[in-house]
Structure formats: C-alpha cells, structure tokens
Amino acid sequence: MDKIKKALKNMLKIKLTRKVKNMFIFFSIFTFIVISATYAWFISLRQVNISSFDLKIDTNLNLLLSLDGKNWDNVVFIDESNYNDPNNVYAGNTNAWSEVGLIPMSTTGEIDAKASRLKLYQKIGMSITSGGYRLLAHRVNNMQGTERLGYVTFDLFIKNFSKKSYTQEVDYLTEEAIYFGNNSFVKVTDPALANRGIENSVRIAFAQIGRVIGSTTNQEKITSLSCNADDKGKPSVIENTTGICRPAVIWEPNDRAHVPAAIYWYNSSCKSRIARDINLSSSYTGTCKQLKNGEYYPTYAITRDITENDNIDVYDGRAYNGYLGSNKYLQEVNYFTDTDKELTGLDKKEIFTLAPNSITKVRVYIFLEGQDIDNFELAQDGKRISIEFSFTKDRFSAEEIDSGDLSDFDDIWEPIITVDSLEEEIIIPRYSNFSPPKATAIDKIGETNTKDVTEDITERIVVTNNVDTSIPGEYEVIYIVSDWAGNFAKPVIIKIIVV
C-alpha cells in the first residue's frame, strides 16, 4: 500500500513539475510577446539605449554660433565626447549627456524662470484600464546643478548681426525672424534599425534664456546669462543683461511618419472615454478615432505631477479618446514640425525670433517625448541618432530667387497700417461699449521685375487701448506693427473722446 501511495505521489509530482514547466514556458512566451509587442506611449516605461548622437548645427550669413561664448563659427559639433570638454564648452557649464539612454519625458516647453531650466515630467507608473492605461508622472528635479540623466541638454550661443539697433528690453516687435534650414533632420544612422519610431519621437527644444548686446566680449557675462527672474518669476534687465525665459520652441521631426505597429496597437486598444473614474469599465465605450500613417496627430504633453487619484488615461485628449477632463494635466503642444519646415515662399514659418545685434543664450534639450504616438518597445534597440539643424535669416531659398519669383534683397521696407475708421477722432457716450476699429497691415517684402511682393501681417498688429468709458475724457488708441525683419510701420493713433 505504501509503495502504491509513493508511486502516485511521484506521478503527481511529475505532473505538477510538467505543469509548472509548461506554465513557465507559456508565461515566458507570453512575456516575450508582450516585450516584443508595440506599445504607444512607452507603456512599459523603458529607456531607449541610444549608443550616441551625431549633432551638427550650422548657420549662414549674419549669424554665428558658439558653445563657449568665446569662439564663434558658422558650424559647431557636439557629442558625447566633447559636451563637457573645456576645449569645446565653457568652464562651469551645466550640460548633460545621458549615459543611460533616453528616458521617456514630457514637456509643454514651459520654463522654470527661477532655475532657467525646462520643466520636464517623467512617467513613473502605468496600469491597464478598460480603454487604455492609467498614467502617473512627476516632475524631473533639474532645478539646480547639472541636469538629470535621461536626456541631452547643452547651451548654444547665437550672435545675430543686423543693421538695426539693439533693444535692451524684451520687445517681440523689434526682433528678427530666424528660419530653419531645409537640411535639418533627425534620423537613425543604421538603416537596419530605422523606421521603428524612435526618430519620430525625438524632440529638440530651444529655450531662450537671456541675451546681451552683440558687441559683448566678456565670456563670463555671456555664459552666465539667465532668466533674471524677480520674486514673481518675471524676467528683468539686470546689469545690462536681459532675461527672456519665454516658452521653449519644440521641433517635432518626422511629424507625419508613423510606425504601423505602434498605430495598430493604439487602434486596437484605445476606447472612447465618457467618465472620470478610469477604474470602471463603464467609463469607456466604443473605439477611438482610427489613426493612419501620413497624417499629423497632436501630442498631449504632461503639465504637472499626476497621481492615481487624478484618474488620467494615457490616451486622454480630443484627438484620441475624446476626453477633455484631463486638460489641466495634459496639454496639446504646438510644435514646430517638419511640415512647417517644408513651407516655402510667403508661407514659410520662423522657428523663433532674435533681437538685432544680440548674443542670445539658448538652452537646447534633446529628449524622447513619452506622449508621442510612435513611442514603442522595439525602439529601445541601441543605435546612433544623427541630428542636424541649421538657422538662417533668409526667408527665401536660392532656388526661389533663381526662379525669378523674387529678387535678392534686404527687407528694408516699412509695413503700412490701414484702420477701418476714416476718422482720426471718435466721440462716444459715457458708459457705452467700445471696441477699437479693426485694422490691417500690409508689408512689402520683395520685388520682381514687374511688381512688388507683399504680405498680410495683420496678425502682428498690437493695439494699445486704455479707453475707460466710465470716465469722461480724451484717450488714444494706438496701432503698431513690425514685419519679420524688424521694420516698424508708422503708428496710427485715433483719439477717443468719452462725453
């Protein structure tokens, strides 16, 4: 009897062992499938093991670049070997080159004026929901010292030569447009590892920190530029250095290119959201809008710390699951895209503006936007990324000029403001509703052999209106505008009399 019990026990042990082994094989296969599957928004929170970057920046004409605020050139190179080299950058720099690879971050471009740093948020956790994934995040602690690992950042100094005068105070209307060169790109160097999404998820942010007049040669003064923020976080002028700290301009390369596997995962897992509590299956309903390659889709970046109680789904946003209740945590970012870069002629968009005759400190960030639709698992393969971008003040390309559509010129023409009202003096009764008359602004930007080339810049008009209809008296409504080259129109002033 004991022998029979022992034999049965051994048989049961063998079956259990086989069962456990089979379960292990099953879960191993399942794990492999999960790890190898494509996940939008880096569901697994893994870092990307970029082996290195090739980064080239160049300019032409009246712009010069520097990494140390002392030596100036039309072209600069920076990589993991020289980002902290005293022969290449300035002493005491806070540049950072992540040796651990890129960790999915998210930012709207907001600058911490006290620290003169970009506000970045890192995902700290995710769990599956009935229509997506719960999102948890916290702000990266980069407020002082060298910046954190997980992204690349360095200081770039841009010297802008101009025929116009330097303005110490920040005045957008006096600034000149800077354009991106068509040779700007982000790509994976190894063709065998390309088209897996990483080149679509990389972002480059340009944060203008501060500036000085372009004749400045004091290296320490140039490199120590900051936002000069006061107690309320407002930039100011201190010792002839101007704090800027405007939101960073973020370039999204390859904005219409999407990896089929990443989009497939989104299309099959995202459900429309109709209620706040993401723990309930009833908070989700039918499928989300289906995505496809070749179309642009917005990024809803993280704006603040996100806890479990906030009930944020990674797919939240009008363009995805349609839910708008997460707006204060997630914000649609207005990127400068490759689509913008490819615009030509009068449609060409500036990437940012610089004061004439200035040296501007720009803090450049290269990071992986964790909320991009193309973030997915296979992108974590180690690889070399090539990044190249160029700045120019030329609005029109040599090809456009050679075609005869435009002549080669310097934009020296002043815009013209036209106000709808033909009256220079308007009388209105006390307590009445008052709106300033509408105005348009037309700017001459070039010439051909037969006609002037003009542009409507009405959107740039600034109206000063201090009319108080509750107090009788005389007021002035002032219209001013400047073109993209910094030329000002003659102001138009209308007298308003409240009686």
C-alpha positions in Angstrom: 0.0 0.0 0.0 2.8 2.4 0.9 4.5 1.6 -2.4 1.3 2.5 -4.3 1.0 5.8 -2.4 4.6 6.6 -3.1 4.2 5.8 -6.8 1.0 8.0 -7.0 2.8 10.8 -5.2 5.8 10.6 -7.6 3.4 10.6 -10.6 1.6 13.7 -9.2 4.9 15.4 -8.6 6.0 14.7 -12.2 2.6 16.1 -13.5 2.9 19.2 -11.3 6.5 19.7 -12.4 5.4 19.4 -16.1 2.5 21.7 -15.4 4.8 24.3 -13.8 7.3 23.9 -16.6 4.5 24.3 -19.2 3.2 27.3 -17.3 6.8 28.7 -17.2 7.1 28.2 -20.9 3.7 29.7 -21.5 4.5 32.8 -19.4 7.9 33.0 -21.0 6.4 33.1 -24.4 3.7 35.5 -23.2 6.4 37.7 -21.7 8.4 37.6 -24.9 5.3 38.6 -26.9 4.5 41.4 -24.5 8.0 42.7 -24.5 8.3 42.4 -28.3 4.8 43.9 -28.9 4.5 47.5 -30.0 3.2 49.9 -27.4 2.2 53.5 -28.0 3.5 56.0 -25.4 6.1 53.6 -24.0 3.6 51.6 -21.9 6.4 49.6 -20.2 8.3 52.8 -19.2 11.6 51.5 -20.6 14.5 53.7 -21.6 16.0 53.9 -25.1 19.6 52.8 -25.2 20.9 55.3 -27.7 24.6 54.5 -28.3 25.4 58.1 -29.3 24.4 61.2 -31.1 25.9 62.9 -34.1 24.9 66.5 -33.7 25.7 69.3 -36.2 24.5 72.8 -36.1 25.2 75.4 -38.8 24.2 78.9 -39.9 24.7 81.2 -42.8 25.1 84.9 -43.4 24.6 87.2 -40.4 24.5 84.5 -37.7 27.3 82.9 -35.7 27.3 80.1 -33.2 29.3 79.2 -30.1 29.4 76.6 -27.4 31.6 78.5 -25.0 30.6 82.1 -25.6 34.1 83.0 -26.8 34.9 81.2 -30.0 32.4 81.8 -32.9 31.8 80.0 -36.1 29.2 79.1 -38.7 29.3 75.4 -37.7 29.5 73.7 -34.3 29.6 70.0 -33.4 28.7 68.4 -30.1 28.5 64.8 -29.0 29.2 62.5 -26.0 32.9 63.0 -26.3 33.1 66.8 -26.2 29.9 68.0 -24.5 32.0 68.7 -21.3 35.4 69.2 -23.0 37.0 72.5 -21.7 38.4 73.0 -25.3 34.8 73.0 -26.6 32.5 74.4 -23.9 32.8 76.9 -21.1 34.0 76.1 -17.6 31.2 75.6 -15.1 28.7 74.5 -17.7 25.6 72.5 -16.7 25.5 70.5 -19.9 24.3 66.9 -19.6 24.7 63.9 -21.8 22.7 60.9 -20.7 24.8 57.7 -20.4 21.8 55.6 -19.5 20.0 56.4 -22.8 16.8 58.4 -23.3 14.1 58.0 -20.6 10.6 59.0 -21.9 9.9 62.5 -20.7 7.2 65.0 -21.5 7.0 68.8 -21.6 4.9 71.6 -23.0 8.0 73.9 -23.2 7.3 75.8 -20.0 10.5 77.3 -18.4 11.2 77.5 -14.7 12.2 81.1 -14.5 14.0 80.7 -11.2 16.1 77.9 -12.4 16.3 78.9 -16.1 15.5 75.3 -17.0 12.9 73.4 -19.0 10.1 71.8 -16.9 10.1 68.1 -17.7 7.9 65.3 -16.4 8.8 61.7 -16.2 6.4 58.8 -16.2 6.6 56.8 -13.0 4.0 54.1 -13.5 1.2 52.7 -15.6 -1.6 50.1 -15.2 -4.0 48.8 -17.7 -7.6 50.2 -17.9 -10.6 49.2 -19.9 -9.7 51.6 -22.6 -6.0 52.4 -22.3 -3.5 52.9 -19.4 -3.5 54.8 -16.2 -0.8 57.5 -16.3 1.4 58.5 -13.3 4.1 61.1 -13.6 6.3 63.5 -11.5 8.4 66.5 -12.4 12.1 65.9 -13.0 14.3 67.5 -10.4 16.6 69.6 -12.6 16.3 72.9 -10.8 19.9 73.2 -9.8 23.4 71.8 -10.6 24.0 69.6 -13.6 20.8 68.4 -15.2 19.5 64.9 -14.7 20.2 61.8 -16.7 17.7 60.6 -19.3 18.0 63.4 -21.9 20.6 65.6 -23.5 21.0 69.4 -22.8 23.6 72.0 -23.6 24.0 75.8 -24.0 24.2 77.2 -27.5 25.0 80.9 -28.0 23.7 82.7 -31.2 25.1 86.0 -32.3 22.8 87.9 -34.6 24.3 90.7 -36.7 21.9 93.3 -38.0 21.6 96.8 -39.5 19.1 97.6 -36.8 19.7 98.8 -33.2 19.8 96.5 -30.2 16.9 96.9 -27.8 17.7 96.0 -24.2 14.1 95.5 -23.1 12.3 92.4 -24.4 10.1 93.7 -27.3 9.0 91.0 -29.7 8.2 93.6 -32.4 11.8 94.6 -32.6 13.1 91.1 -33.1 14.1 89.4 -36.4 12.8 86.1 -37.7 15.1 83.1 -37.7 14.2 80.2 -40.1 15.1 76.5 -40.1 17.2 75.3 -43.0 15.8 72.5 -45.2 18.8 70.3 -44.3 17.5 69.9 -40.8 16.7 66.3 -39.9 16.6 63.6 -37.3 17.3 60.0 -38.4 18.7 56.7 -37.3 22.1 56.2 -38.7 21.9 52.4 -39.1 19.3 51.7 -41.9 18.6 48.3 -40.4 17.3 49.9 -37.3 15.4 52.8 -38.9 11.7 53.2 -39.1 10.9 51.8 -35.7 9.5 55.0 -34.3 12.4 56.4 -32.3 13.2 59.1 -34.9 9.6 60.2 -34.8 9.5 60.5 -31.0 12.7 62.5 -30.5 12.1 66.2 -29.8 14.5 69.2 -29.8 13.6 72.1 -27.6 15.1 75.6 -28.0 14.7 77.6 -24.8 15.8 81.3 -25.0 17.2 82.1 -21.5 18.8 85.6 -21.8 20.7 88.0 -24.1 23.2 90.8 -24.2 24.2 93.3 -26.8 26.2 91.6 -29.6 29.4 93.7 -29.0 29.9 92.0 -25.7 33.2 90.1 -25.4 33.1 89.2 -21.7 32.8 85.4 -21.8 31.6 85.1 -18.2 28.9 87.6 -18.7 27.7 85.8 -21.8 27.8 82.3 -20.3 26.2 83.3 -17.1 23.1 84.6 -18.8 19.9 83.6 -17.0 16.2 84.5 -16.9 17.0 87.2 -14.3 13.7 86.4 -12.7 12.3 88.5 -9.9 10.4 87.3 -6.9 7.3 86.8 -9.0 9.2 84.8 -11.7 9.1 87.7 -14.2 12.3 88.1 -16.3 14.0 91.5 -16.0 17.1 93.6 -17.0 20.0 93.3 -14.6 23.4 94.9 -15.2 22.7 95.2 -19.0 21.7 91.5 -19.3 18.2 90.8 -20.4 16.2 87.8 -19.1 13.9 86.2 -21.7 12.6 82.8 -20.5 9.8 82.6 -23.0 8.4 79.1 -23.6 10.7 76.9 -25.5 10.1 76.3 -29.2 10.0 72.5 -29.7 10.8 70.9 -33.0 9.0 67.7 -33.9 10.8 65.9 -36.7 9.1 63.4 -39.0 5.7 64.6 -37.7 3.6 62.7 -40.3 5.6 59.5 -40.3 4.2 56.8 -38.1 5.2 53.2 -37.4 2.5 50.7 -38.5 3.0 48.5 -35.4 2.5 51.5 -33.0 -0.6 52.7 -34.7 -2.0 49.1 -34.8 -1.6 48.9 -31.0 -3.4 52.2 -30.5 -6.2 51.4 -32.9 -6.9 48.1 -31.2 -6.6 49.2 -27.5 -7.9 52.7 -27.3 -11.6 53.2 -26.3 -13.6 56.4 -26.1 -13.8 57.8 -22.6 -17.0 59.2 -21.2 -16.5 59.4 -17.4 -13.9 60.4 -14.9 -13.2 57.1 -12.9 -10.9 55.0 -15.1 -11.3 52.1 -12.7 -14.8 51.5 -14.1 -15.4 49.7 -17.4 -18.5 51.9 -17.8 -16.2 54.9 -18.2 -15.3 53.6 -21.7 -17.4 53.0 -24.7 -16.7 52.4 -28.5 -13.3 52.6 -30.2 -11.3 55.7 -30.7 -10.7 57.6 -33.9 -8.5 55.3 -36.0 -5.1 56.6 -36.9 -3.1 56.0 -40.1 0.4 56.8 -41.5 1.0 60.1 -43.3 -1.3 62.2 -41.1 -0.3 64.5 -38.3 -1.5 63.7 -34.8 -1.1 66.1 -31.8 0.9 65.3 -28.6 -0.8 65.9 -25.3 2.1 66.6 -23.0 2.2 66.4 -19.3 1.9 69.7 -17.5 2.0 68.7 -13.8 2.5 65.8 -11.4 -0.1 63.1 -11.9 -1.2 60.8 -9.1 -3.5 57.8 -9.0 -6.4 59.9 -7.7 -6.2 62.2 -10.7 -7.6 59.4 -13.0 -5.5 60.3 -16.1 -5.5 57.9 -19.0 -2.6 57.9 -21.4 -5.0 58.3 -24.4 -6.8 61.4 -23.0 -7.3 64.2 -25.5 -9.8 65.4 -28.1 -7.8 63.7 -30.9 -7.7 60.3 -29.2 -10.3 59.1 -26.8 -12.1 62.4 -26.9 -12.0 63.0 -23.2 -11.3 66.6 -22.1 -11.5 66.2 -18.3 -7.7 65.9 -18.1 -6.9 69.3 -19.7 -5.1 70.7 -16.7 -2.8 67.7 -16.6 -2.3 67.2 -20.4 -1.9 69.9 -22.9 -1.8 69.8 -26.7 1.6 71.2 -27.8 2.0 73.5 -30.7 5.3 72.1 -32.1 7.4 73.5 -35.0 7.2 70.5 -37.3 8.9 69.2 -40.4 5.7 70.1 -42.2 6.3 73.7 -41.1 9.9 73.5 -42.1 9.0 72.4 -45.7 6.8 75.5 -46.3 8.3 77.9 -48.8 7.8 81.5 -50.1 5.3 83.6 -48.2 4.1 80.6 -46.2 7.5 79.9 -44.6 7.3 80.0 -40.8 10.0 81.3 -38.5 11.2 78.9 -35.7 11.8 81.8 -33.4 12.9 85.4 -33.3 16.1 87.1 -32.0 16.9 90.7 -31.1 19.0 92.5 -33.6 22.7 92.9 -32.8 22.4 90.5 -29.9 24.0 87.4 -28.3 21.3 85.0 -27.1 21.9 82.1 -24.8 19.7 79.2 -26.0 19.5 76.0 -23.8 18.9 73.1 -26.2 17.2 69.9 -25.0 17.1 66.6 -26.9 14.6 64.2 -25.3 12.2 61.4 -26.0 8.6 62.7 -25.8 6.9 59.9 -23.9 3.4 61.0 -25.1 4.2 60.7 -28.8 2.1 58.2 -30.7 5.2 56.5 -32.1 6.9 55.5 -28.9 7.0 51.7 -28.7 9.1 48.8 -27.4 11.3 48.0 -30.4 12.6 51.5 -30.4 14.7 50.6 -27.4 17.4 48.9 -29.5 20.8 50.6 -29.2 21.6 52.8 -32.1 23.2 56.0 -33.2 21.0 59.0 -33.9 22.0 61.7 -36.4 20.7 65.2 -35.8 21.4 68.2 -37.9 19.7 71.5 -38.0 20.6 74.9 -39.3 19.5 78.5 -38.8 19.1 81.2 -41.4 17.7 84.7 -41.7 17.0 84.1 -45.4 13.3 83.7 -45.9 13.6 82.7 -49.5 15.8 80.0 -50.8 18.4 80.4 -53.6 16.1 78.3 -55.8 13.2 80.6 -55.3 15.3 83.7 -56.1 16.9 82.0 -59.1 13.5 81.1 -60.5 12.8 84.8 -60.9 9.8 84.8 -58.4 11.8 87.1 -56.1 14.8 89.3 -56.3 17.7 89.0 -53.9 17.2 91.8 -51.4 17.4 93.1 -47.9 14.0 93.8 -46.4 14.2 97.5 -45.7 10.5 98.4 -46.4 8.2 99.5 -43.6 4.7 97.9 -43.3 1.6 100.1 -43.7 -1.3 100.1 -41.3 -4.8 100.8 -42.5 -7.6 101.4 -40.0 -11.2 100.8 -41.0 -12.3 104.1 -39.4 -11.7 107.1 -41.6 -12.0 109.3 -38.6 -8.9 110.4 -36.5 -11.2 111.4 -33.7 -14.2 109.4 -32.4 -16.7 110.7 -29.9 -18.6 108.1 -27.8 -21.1 108.5 -25.0 -20.2 107.7 -21.4 -20.8 104.0 -20.3 -21.2 102.9 -23.9 -19.5 99.7 -25.1 -16.4 100.5 -27.1 -14.2 98.3 -29.4 -11.3 99.7 -31.3 -11.8 99.9 -35.1 -10.3 97.0 -36.9 -7.1 97.4 -38.8 -5.0 95.6 -41.4 -1.2 95.7 -42.1 0.4 95.0 -45.4 4.2 94.7 -45.7 6.4 94.8 -48.8 8.9 92.0 -48.6 10.4 92.0 -52.1 10.3 92.9 -55.8 10.2 91.1 -59.1 10.8 92.8 -62.5 7.1 93.6 -62.8 5.6 94.1 -59.3 6.1 94.4 -55.6 5.7 91.2 -53.4 3.6 91.9 -50.3 2.4 90.0 -47.3 -0.5 90.5 -45.0 0.8 90.8 -41.4 -2.4 91.9 -39.7 -2.0 89.2 -37.1 1.1 91.1 -35.8 -0.7 94.3 -35.1 -0.5 95.4 -31.4 -3.3 97.7 -30.2 -2.9 99.8 -27.1 -6.4 100.6 -25.8 -6.8 102.3 -22.4 -10.3 103.7 -23.0 -12.4 103.8 -19.9 -16.0 104.7 -20.9 -17.0 105.3 -17.3 -14.7 108.3 -17.0 -15.2 111.2 -19.4 -12.1 112.5 -21.1 -9.7 112.0 -24.0 -8.0 108.7 -24.8 -5.8 107.3 -27.5 -5.9 104.0 -29.3 -2.5 103.2 -30.8 -1.8 100.7 -33.6 1.7 99.5 -34.1 3.2 96.6 -36.1 6.6 95.4 -37.3 7.5 92.9 -40.0 9.5 89.7 -39.7 12.7 91.7 -40.4 12.1 94.1 -37.6 10.9 97.1 -39.7 8.3 99.2 -37.9 5.2 100.8 -39.6 4.4 104.4 -38.8 2.0 104.1 -35.8 -1.6 105.0 -36.3 -3.3 107.0 -33.5 -7.0 107.5 -33.1 -8.3 110.0 -30.5 -11.3 108.7 -28.5 -13.4 111.3 -26.6 -15.8 110.0 -23.9 -18.6 112.5 -23.2 
